[in-house]
């Protein structure tokens, strides 16, 4: 069984624009999470050390998403 074909999100990897749109959505969500991390620190729900580690992790995630957008052809499912 081919899991990519039965996976609705995976199907979007067949179409460049849809794939890039999903990656862009992910980048936006990661950026929003960074805002909430900052908010949590200001409200003293989260200490600065943990916030810095989380923010760094999200920076790396966003960097990977941007790279995938820039090199999207490498990630697309090719038609047979």
PyMOL commands that set and color helices and strands:
alter all, ss='L'
color gray80, all
select helices_A, chain A and resi 3-6+8-14+16-42+48-70+72-74
alter helices_A, ss='H'
color red, helices_A
deselect
rebuild
show_as cartoon
